[in-house]
């Protein structure tokens, strides 16, 4: 599974609608509205690297209200949540 993190700048008045439209796209697992230089952080989870381009370049960038994106591909995941889930499998 390939994970990509995309930073999205959007038209300020349209951030909620842009976030909802992006969240509805196939390949998008989560969308966060954030403070700072960017407006939204989008987590993309797909099977192949080529699919990242399909999601970000062909879908996210075409959502009305999206001004720009900057996308980063994750190499490894370091998450306490993931580790806890892995070690608690089968334990009640």
N, C-alpha and C positions, 0 to 999 in steps of 0.2 A: 504494500500500500504506500503510495506517494502522498506526502503531506506538503502543502504549500500554504504560505501565509501571505495574504495580499493586503497591502495598505491602500485604502480607497479614499480619495478626496471627492466630495460630492457637493452639489449645490446645497447651501446651508438650509434653505427653506424646504428642501425635499429629502433630508436625511432619513426620516422615518420610512417614507415610501420606498426610497432607494434600498434601504436595509431589508425591508420586507421582500422586495422584488429579488434581490440577490439571494436571500435565504431560501427562496422557493426554487432556485436553480439546481438541477441535478449536478452532483459533485461538490456542492457547498454543504459543509456540515454545521458551521456556526458562523454567525455574524455578530460582532460587538460594536456598539457605538462607544467611542472613546474621546477623551480630551486630548488636546495637543495639536500638532501640525496636520494630522490626518483625522478623518471623520469616522471611518469604519475599519475594523480589522476583520478580514474574511478568512476562515479556515477552509481550505479545499482538500478533499481526500479522494484520490482517484487511483486506478490500478496501474497506469503507465504515465511516464513523463509527457508523452504526446497529449494525454488527456488534460493536463494542466493548461496547455495552450487553448484547447477547446473550451474549457470552462472560463478562463480569465480573458483571453483575447477575443474569443468568439461570443461569449455570453455576458460576463460581468461588464466589460468595457462598453457594451451596447445597451446597458440599462439606462433609460433616460434619467439624467441627473448626475451620472458618473462623470467627473471631470478628468480624473487620472487614476492610475494604479501603479503600485510598485510591488512586485511579487518576489518572494524568497522561497526557495525549496529547502525543506528540512532534511538534514542528513540523519540525525538520531533524535530520539525523544527521551527526555529526562523528566519524568513526572512522578511525584509522590503518589498521585491518584492511580496512575497506571501500575506502579509497583505494588501498591496495596491490593489492587484488584487481582494481580497475578498471583500473589502469595496467599490470597484468601479463597482461591478456587477450591470448592468442595468442602470448605470449612464453614460450619454454622455457628 
